[in-house]
Amino acid sequence: MGDESDDVLRVLMVRYQAGEADAFDALYAALGPSLRRYLLALARDAQRADDLLQDTFLQLHRSRRTYNPGRPVRPWAFAVARHVWLMDRRTRRRKAPPHLNLDAAPDLPVPPEAEGLARGDALRRALAQLPPDRVEALLLHHVWGFKFDEIGKMLGIRAGAARVRASRAMAALRGLLQ
């Protein structure tokens, strides 16, 4: 878009800052399609891009008072969109694997590799000391019989990483139970 469009966007933003709701509709119509394409390129998922677009306009609404009319609207809006995307990405990465409540679990069969090491409560206590992602891989493989490529797909990791997690969990389990 050229300079004239930047001027039009500035006028719309100033009107929106003054409380004119129809100015928001015009800003959404002018910025929405390009912001959505940008977010789609970042997120690589149409539904997620749509959600991020809504979050972006919510943030634009919340921070409309901070907009400086001496600056162009488009870079400011794209910076807000990028921030929204980064926050979403950070949140998704921080989501820990679901916590395994081993106390509420039924009796766990002992993996053949751990036979003779422990039974019942001792096994539960030892498993509770291990990182949840390793316990999950161990249980999926040794208790429920999934192959490592299946576990990798379930956990969103490579099969080799699933194998390493299960192996490290078994080694730590042996150490804790001896």
C-alpha positions as CSV (number, residue, x, y, z in Angstrom):
1,M,0.0,0.0,0.0
2,G,1.2,3.5,-0.8
3,D,1.5,6.7,1.3
4,E,-2.2,7.6,0.8
5,S,-3.3,4.3,2.3
6,D,-1.0,4.9,5.3
7,D,-2.7,8.3,5.7
8,V,-6.1,6.8,5.5
9,L,-5.2,4.2,8.1
10,R,-3.8,6.9,10.4
11,V,-7.1,8.9,10.1
12,L,-9.1,5.7,10.8
13,M,-6.9,4.9,13.8
14,V,-7.2,8.4,15.3
15,R,-11.0,8.2,14.8
16,Y,-11.0,4.8,16.5
17,Q,-8.9,6.3,19.4
18,A,-11.6,8.9,19.7
19,G,-14.2,6.2,20.2
20,E,-15.8,5.8,16.7
21,A,-16.7,2.2,16.4
22,D,-17.2,2.3,12.6
23,A,-13.5,3.3,12.3
24,F,-12.6,-0.1,13.9
25,D,-14.7,-1.9,11.2
26,A,-12.9,0.0,8.5
27,L,-9.5,-0.8,10.1
28,Y,-10.5,-4.4,10.3
29,A,-11.5,-4.4,6.6
30,A,-8.3,-2.7,5.6
31,L,-5.8,-4.6,7.7
32,G,-7.5,-7.9,8.3
33,P,-6.6,-9.7,5.0
34,S,-2.9,-8.8,5.0
35,L,-2.6,-9.6,8.7
36,R,-4.3,-12.9,8.2
37,R,-1.9,-13.8,5.4
38,Y,1.0,-12.8,7.6
39,L,-0.2,-14.9,10.5
40,L,-1.0,-17.8,8.2
41,A,2.6,-17.8,6.9
42,L,3.8,-17.8,10.6
43,A,1.4,-20.4,12.0
44,R,1.0,-22.5,8.9
45,D,-2.5,-23.5,10.0
46,A,-5.6,-21.6,8.8
47,Q,-7.7,-22.1,11.9
48,R,-4.8,-21.0,14.1
49,A,-4.2,-18.0,11.9
50,D,-7.9,-17.0,12.2
51,D,-7.7,-17.3,16.0
52,L,-4.4,-15.3,16.1
53,L,-6.1,-12.6,13.9
54,Q,-8.9,-12.2,16.4
55,D,-6.3,-12.0,19.2
56,T,-4.4,-9.5,17.2
57,F,-7.4,-7.2,16.8
58,L,-8.2,-7.7,20.5
59,Q,-4.7,-6.5,21.3
60,L,-5.0,-3.6,18.9
61,H,-8.2,-2.6,20.7
62,R,-6.6,-2.9,24.1
63,S,-3.5,-0.9,23.1
64,R,-5.2,1.6,20.8
65,R,-4.4,4.4,23.3
66,T,-0.7,3.7,22.9
67,Y,-0.7,4.3,19.1
68,N,1.2,7.4,18.1
69,P,-0.6,9.1,15.2
70,G,2.8,10.4,13.9
71,R,3.7,6.9,13.0
72,P,2.2,4.6,10.3
73,V,-0.5,2.1,11.4
74,R,0.5,-0.9,9.3
75,P,4.0,-1.6,10.9
76,W,2.4,-1.1,14.4
77,A,-0.4,-3.6,13.6
78,F,2.1,-6.1,12.1
79,A,4.3,-5.8,15.2
80,V,1.2,-6.5,17.4
81,A,0.4,-9.5,15.2
82,R,3.9,-10.8,15.5
83,H,3.9,-10.4,19.3
84,V,0.5,-12.3,19.5
85,W,2.0,-15.1,17.4
86,L,5.2,-15.3,19.5
87,M,3.1,-15.4,22.7
88,D,1.0,-18.1,21.3
89,R,4.0,-20.1,20.2
90,R,5.6,-19.7,23.6
91,T,2.5,-20.8,25.4
92,R,2.2,-23.9,23.2
93,R,5.9,-24.8,23.9
94,R,5.5,-24.3,27.6
95,K,2.5,-26.6,27.9
96,A,4.0,-29.5,29.8
97,P,3.0,-33.1,29.0
98,P,-0.1,-34.0,31.0
99,H,0.8,-34.8,34.6
100,L,0.5,-38.5,35.2
101,N,-1.3,-39.2,38.5
102,L,0.3,-42.5,39.3
103,D,-1.5,-42.7,42.7
104,A,-4.9,-42.8,41.0
105,A,-3.7,-45.3,38.4
106,P,-4.7,-48.9,38.5
107,D,-2.0,-51.5,39.4
108,L,0.7,-51.0,36.8
109,P,2.2,-54.1,35.3
110,V,5.9,-54.2,35.9
111,P,7.9,-54.0,32.6
112,P,9.9,-57.2,32.0
113,E,13.1,-55.3,32.3
114,A,12.1,-54.2,35.9
115,E,11.0,-57.7,37.0
116,G,12.3,-58.5,40.4
117,L,13.2,-54.8,41.2
118,A,10.0,-53.7,42.8
119,R,6.3,-54.1,43.1
120,G,3.3,-51.9,43.7
121,D,3.9,-48.8,45.8
122,A,7.7,-48.8,45.4
123,L,7.3,-48.8,41.6
124,R,4.8,-45.9,41.8
125,R,7.0,-43.8,44.1
126,A,10.0,-44.4,41.8
127,L,8.0,-43.5,38.6
128,A,6.7,-40.3,40.4
129,Q,10.4,-39.2,40.7
130,L,11.0,-39.4,37.0
131,P,10.3,-36.6,34.5
132,P,6.7,-37.0,33.1
133,D,7.8,-37.1,29.5
134,R,10.1,-40.1,30.2
135,V,7.5,-41.9,32.3
136,E,5.0,-41.4,29.5
137,A,7.3,-43.0,26.9
138,L,8.2,-45.8,29.2
139,L,4.6,-46.7,30.0
140,L,3.5,-46.3,26.4
141,H,6.2,-48.8,25.2
142,H,6.7,-51.2,28.1
143,V,3.2,-51.3,29.6
144,W,0.9,-50.6,26.7
145,G,3.1,-52.1,24.0
146,F,3.3,-49.2,21.5
147,K,6.2,-49.1,19.0
148,F,8.5,-46.2,19.2
149,D,7.4,-44.8,15.9
150,E,3.8,-44.8,17.2
151,I,4.9,-43.2,20.5
152,G,6.8,-40.5,18.5
153,K,3.7,-39.6,16.6
154,M,1.6,-39.5,19.8
155,L,4.1,-37.2,21.5
156,G,5.1,-35.1,18.5
157,I,8.7,-36.3,18.6
158,R,10.9,-38.6,16.5
159,A,10.9,-42.3,17.1
160,G,14.5,-42.2,18.2
161,A,13.7,-39.5,20.8
162,A,10.9,-41.7,22.2
163,R,13.3,-44.6,22.4
164,V,15.8,-42.5,24.3
165,R,13.1,-41.2,26.7
166,A,12.0,-44.7,27.5
167,S,15.5,-46.0,27.8
168,R,16.6,-43.2,30.2
169,A,13.4,-43.7,32.2
170,M,14.2,-47.5,32.5
171,A,17.8,-46.8,33.6
172,A,16.7,-44.2,36.2
173,L,14.0,-46.6,37.4
174,R,16.6,-49.4,37.9
175,G,18.8,-47.0,39.8
176,L,15.9,-45.8,42.1
177,L,14.7,-49.4,42.8
178,Q,18.0,-51.0,43.6
